[in-house]
């Protein structure tokens, strides 16, 4: 066969490779940037490769059949390259499950996968995008990743079928209620974002790649174009009184570059808002109270802190906390566990930590929210802030220590600033300017750094 014939044969083979998995990867990467790796290993049932996402190097794989040993080995190879290059990796999951005829080799295949995913934890960002079935042992693949994105419907993620769960018939448990993207985004919290369409799922993954650093040694900073000195007069009146909810999402938008932010688990634990945004071109992780401290929100915030710390992302907290959610006696133990994880995460975090007390900072809930007492680098307060060990009712009615007037004086931000618990009291409209100044100062913060593993489940 002459050279032209061989080239023609190669072109025919390449043109016949437009599988759904490859098409998904080409949609995910920047146009014409996807490069396939080990493309002739057809029996592996997975497409792997690399390319650019908004100009940043990224590795990825997309499943197109059952998991076998070759499948796992091929993913392991792309993981090795991603770790060596210090670049994020994205897995597009849609598999019919394990290759049953492989017997124990199927277990070995998953063992290879889990070893590589675990070794990459805390070194490079890992994102799983579930677009079809992810069942049984395969569920550990996304659950070990840093972020999980899932299609709301027509995708399932569960360890055991509802048909074999005890009592499932009694509650009429079905696949949608048990393992859909919508269920995991709203009830279980196992999914960070759920979208209606496949295209939106892939765009969500691209947005995360854009915000995250390449690896644990990188810093996600670029030249910002938004005004450094932009102020927002609406913030001066956003705290209407002591009881009305504060629109924390408006505050987050106001302090962020171009008013944009990307929320994590927006429909789970809504009493706590966690999101990534850019402030003066640098990515920050923002945590904001949106109601009484509860089980889901505390759990969400604790995991978010760990990821920010692992990838050198500064943490900004917007605090308005006065009480815990009313829960049952049995849930108290769970809340204690989640609260301790949040406390430990913020205490151990070596990244820059800035706290803005918007309205209330009361009791142990305030202690958890990145207070000076547990190591915040900079604490700012609005003039509306109320800082105290107990609420007004606790001091006046229980301890009988203060009148309303003396409580106002003792709990004012000026009293806390005199004791060194607050670094500055700022005009709300200028919050963005003060955050930029604090983060610029903290940019060179150095604490002995080691790769940080985290439990992302």
HELIX and SHEET records of a PDB file:
HELIX    1   1 UNK A    3  UNK A   15  1                                  13    
HELIX    2   2 UNK A   20  UNK A   28  1                                   9    
HELIX    3   3 UNK A   42  UNK A   44  5                                   3    
HELIX    4   4 UNK A   69  UNK A   85  1                                  17    
HELIX    5   5 UNK A  100  UNK A  102  5                                   3    
HELIX    6   6 UNK A  104  UNK A  120  1                                  17    
HELIX    7   7 UNK A  136  UNK A  138  5                                   3    
HELIX    8   8 UNK A  139  UNK A  143  1                                   5    
HELIX    9   9 UNK A  162  UNK A  164  5                                   3    
HELIX   10  10 UNK A  168  UNK A  171  1                                   4    
HELIX   11  11 UNK A  175  UNK A  179  1                                   5    
HELIX   12  12 UNK A  181  UNK A  183  1                                   3    
HELIX   13  13 UNK A  184  UNK A  188  3                                   5    
HELIX   14  14 UNK A  198  UNK A  211  1                                  14    
HELIX   15  15 UNK A  233  UNK A  237  5                                   5    
HELIX   16  16 UNK A  248  UNK A  255  1                                   8    
HELIX   17  17 UNK A  257  UNK A  259  5                                   3    
HELIX   18  18 UNK A  295  UNK A  310  1                                  16    
HELIX   19  19 UNK A  329  UNK A  348  1                                  20    
HELIX   20  20 UNK A  363  UNK A  368  1                                   6    
HELIX   21  21 UNK A  372  UNK A  374  5                                   3    
HELIX   22  22 UNK A  392  UNK A  393  1                                   2    
HELIX   23  23 UNK A  394  UNK A  399  3                                   6    
HELIX   24  24 UNK A  404  UNK A  410  1                                   7    
HELIX   25  25 UNK A  413  UNK A  418  1                                   6    
HELIX   26  26 UNK A  428  UNK A  430  5                                   3    
HELIX   27  27 UNK A  431  UNK A  442  1                                  12    
SHEET    1   A 7 UNK A  35  UNK A  37  0                                        
SHEET    2   A 7 UNK A  46  UNK A  53 -1                                        
SHEET    3   A 7 UNK A  56  UNK A  63 -1                                        
SHEET    4   A 7 UNK A  88  UNK A  93  1                                        
SHEET    5   A 7 UNK A 126  UNK A 130  1                                        
SHEET    6   A 7 UNK A 147  UNK A 151  1                                        
SHEET    7   A 7 UNK A 193  UNK A 195  1                                        
SHEET    1   B 2 UNK A 133  UNK A 135  0                                        
SHEET    2   B 2 UNK A 156  UNK A 158  1                                        
SHEET    1   C 7 UNK A 261  UNK A 264  0                                        
SHEET    2   C 7 UNK A 272  UNK A 279 -1                                        
SHEET    3   C 7 UNK A 282  UNK A 289 -1                                        
SHEET    4   C 7 UNK A 314  UNK A 321  1                                        
SHEET    5   C 7 UNK A 353  UNK A 362  1                                        
SHEET    6   C 7 UNK A 378  UNK A 382  1                                        
SHEET    7   C 7 UNK A 424  UNK A 426  1                                        
SHEET    1   D 6 UNK A 261  UNK A 264  0                                        
SHEET    2   D 6 UNK A 272  UNK A 279 -1                                        
SHEET    3   D 6 UNK A 282  UNK A 289 -1                                        
SHEET    4   D 6 UNK A 314  UNK A 321  1                                        
SHEET    5   D 6 UNK A 353  UNK A 362  1                                        
SHEET    6   D 6 UNK A 386  UNK A 388  1                                        
END                                                                             
